[in-house]
């Protein structure tokens, strides 16, 4: 069970993801979380650095969809100015929103990655769908809501067991 929480790749931030490597692997779509993955959970709009990254992502031919457990107002306020499709109230790790995201992208699971900051939602949900998962460090962990703080406690318990089993190395992977 705990193995399903281990991402395929771990990086400090989205900016550390080797997009050329993903393209060589045949990836064409990115399903990404919003809060603490793309911006801090209290930041309403994309930063200039994020806009430049998204431009690069699109120039490389990737499609992007935001899948967030947050409410519609939060997600739409962020995604609409960027012309990014989104799915709000996703209830991750449920697979429903991931299936819907694949339909929006018009892609198969093998062509798509999930990027997120939580093992219990993004990684578990992505792996349940057979998606390649990339875990980023949370941007602003002190600004997290109650539900996310509970998930972080569960993640720490899972990490302890994964380390004991030798399934978790401390260094981030990627690039």
C-alpha positions, 0 to 999 in steps of 0.5 A: 500500500505505501508503495503507491505513495512513492512518486516516479520522480521528486524535484524541489519545484516545477522549475526543476522538471526536465521537460525535454526528458518528458517529451522524449518519453512521449509525454504530451500532457501535464495534469497539475495541482494548483496550491503549493505546486504552481503557486502558494495557496494564498497567492491568487494569480500566476507569478511572472516566473510561472507564466514564463514556465507555462509559456515554455511548456506550451512551446514544447507542445505540452497541454496542461490542465489544473486539477485541484481539490479547491473550490471553483472560485479559487481555481477559476480565478487562477486558471482563466487568465492563463487560458488553462482548463481546470477541474475544481473540487476534484476529491483527489485521490479519487480517479474521477477528476484524473479521468476527466482531465485525460478527456480534456487533454484528449490523451491516454494515461501513458502520455500524461504526467501528474505534478503535485505537492502531496503524496496522499492526493496527487501521487496516490491518485495519479498512480491509481490511474497509471499516470507518471507522478512527479512530487514537488516540495510545497511552496508555502507549507505554513499556509496550508489548510486543515485538510492538507495539514492532516495529509502531511501528518499521514505523509510523515507516517508513510515516509517513516515506513517507506524509509524502513522498507528502503523505498524512500531515499532522502535526495530528490530525483529528476533532472 
